[in-house]
């Protein structure tokens, strides 16, 4: 069996095990949501160079206390990501979820509002470049049509792709389009989780320690015109998250 298919089966096996423990008590669900809110916010920001530690992120999100000596932008990114996470969960728990351009833009707006209100949720009007890669994102005038295509692609691919593959594809396509001046990676990881949580998986983080694997898998899928390398990495991260869920739920 190909490696990806084996990973998808393993992820689905864990999902069924976790599903058997549901529905959770309201307070238990709230506590789990908060646990993953902090962990996901920390890891997603850390991948982009944010200097806040996990414990500092927790203090900021739970108590609203900023950390002395840290850049104000890093604190704004954490608070904004927490707000975007809450919106992502709210959307993901709608049984008739429809992912639109507007929902993607709102994820970015909530995340980026305190960092730069003038750019939050708006498509870029300048050419951008991705450091460490030869790939050049589309010109700014082409971004709106690429984003309309992404919305159509997510909808049309849903019946054909495994949810993890769909989430990986949506993540990669958003990063390739790079529709915003900044915050594209974090918006892509929120979009990925919107699809995963709606399909019954947990909130998936990419650990900062796997940053090089993450970049390499994205590059490989881009170079090969094949989503499998990136889907494989995301499937591995899904399984790690599910193991964490099982540990927390004692199953």
PyMOL commands that set and color helices and strands:
alter all, ss='L'
color gray80, all
select helices_A, chain A and resi 3-19+26-46+54-63+72-92+101-112+140-157+163-177+184-198+208-224+228-249
alter helices_A, ss='H'
color red, helices_A
deselect
rebuild
show_as cartoon
